[in-house]
Amino acid sequence: MGTCKCGYSTDAEKNCNGTHNVVKAVKADIIAKLEANGFAEASDYLKTN
């Protein structure tokens, strides 16, 4: 896949190994749970950072 550009790679040589897809999925799950529990400000922060 080449050199990692997102910075999330767990590969020793920093080659892209798809870790960004896991991070993206977990982040989306956390955002959804925050919104469902009334933490709109926290979910907005995660969406932009």
Order of alpha helices (4+ residues) and beta strands (2+ residues): alpha-alpha
